[in-house]
Structures are given as C-alpha cells and as structure tokens.
Amino acid sequence: MFKTFEATSILTEQKEKGGIKKITSYIPYGFQWFLFDKIGLYATSPGRVLISVVFFWFCFGLSYYVVELIGLGQTISAVNNPDNLSMLTQSFYHAAITFFTIGYGDTYPTGLSRIIASFEGFMGVFMMSTSL
C-alpha cells in the first residue's frame, strides 16, 4: 500500500506544477499502476502473478501464431521439428521458452517474430524480477 500511496502523491505533486509536467506525469504513474497494482500487486498476491504470467504467455504464443499466419514472421525449428509440432503448438512452445528465458535453441524467430521475441524476453525477466 505504501508504494501505491507514494505513486499517487508524486502524481499529485506533478499535476500541481501544471504545464507539460501535468500531462507527462501520467505516463510513469499509469505504467506503475498497471504493472504493480494490477498485474503483480507488488508480489503479495502469487495467484495474481501466476494468472498474469499465463495470460502473457498465451498472448505471446497467439501473436507468434498470427504473425506466421499472415506471413510476417515465423518460429522455425532448428532441428527439423522432430516431434512434428503443429504451427500453433510450436508458437506456444517458443513463447514458453522465450518468456521463461530458457532458450534451448531448438526454435528461433524470423521476421516480425524477432521483435516480439525480444519484447517477450524482456517482459519475462521483468515480471519475474518484480514478483520476487
């Protein structure tokens, strides 16, 4: 609760200054509100953290699949897909090993999927570090 009140106090101070500070003060406040209050609850709610992780994993897996369907990128098996995973299954597998920073190296992204993978890797590390 202290962090929530602290963020609100900082926002109030910035709003009182007026001008561009008033407008730009909402950006860090909104980010902090979303990430800590709604997703992680400052790591005091393990259930919420778990739900958030599953939600983000699902969103990233789905995004790899959609990007591959529209032809803007792929997740390619570097070992010729020995398990005969479907495109959807491979997308979710790649999302899991990227989000949790396992990185076996048996799949790799191309095209737009590289940008998604970079963002996903950051999100995975960031979410794990904020929920400890």
Long-range contacts (C-beta under 8 A, 24 or more apart in sequence): 3-32, 3-36, 3-42, 4-36, 4-37, 7-32, 7-33, 35-130, 36-130, 39-127, 40-127, 40-130, 40-131, 43-130, 43-131, 43-132, 46-131, 49-127, 49-131, 52-127, 53-99, 53-127, 56-99, 56-120, 56-123, 56-124, 56-127, 57-92, 57-95, 57-96, 57-99, 58-92, 60-95, 60-98, 60-99, 60-116, 60-120, 60-123, 61-91, 61-92, 61-94, 61-95, 61-96, 62-91, 63-116, 64-91, 64-92, 64-94, 64-95, 64-109, 64-113, 64-116, 65-91, 65-92, 67-111, 67-112, 67-113, 67-116, 68-113, 72-111, 72-112, 72-113, 73-109, 73-110, 73-111, 73-112, 73-113, 73-114, 73-116, 74-109, 74-110, 74-111, 74-113, 75-107, 75-108, 75-109, 75-110, 75-113, 76-107, 76-108, 76-109, 76-110, 77-106, 77-107, 78-105, 78-106, 78-107, 78-108, 79-106, 95-120, 98-124, 99-123, 99-124, 100-124, 101-125
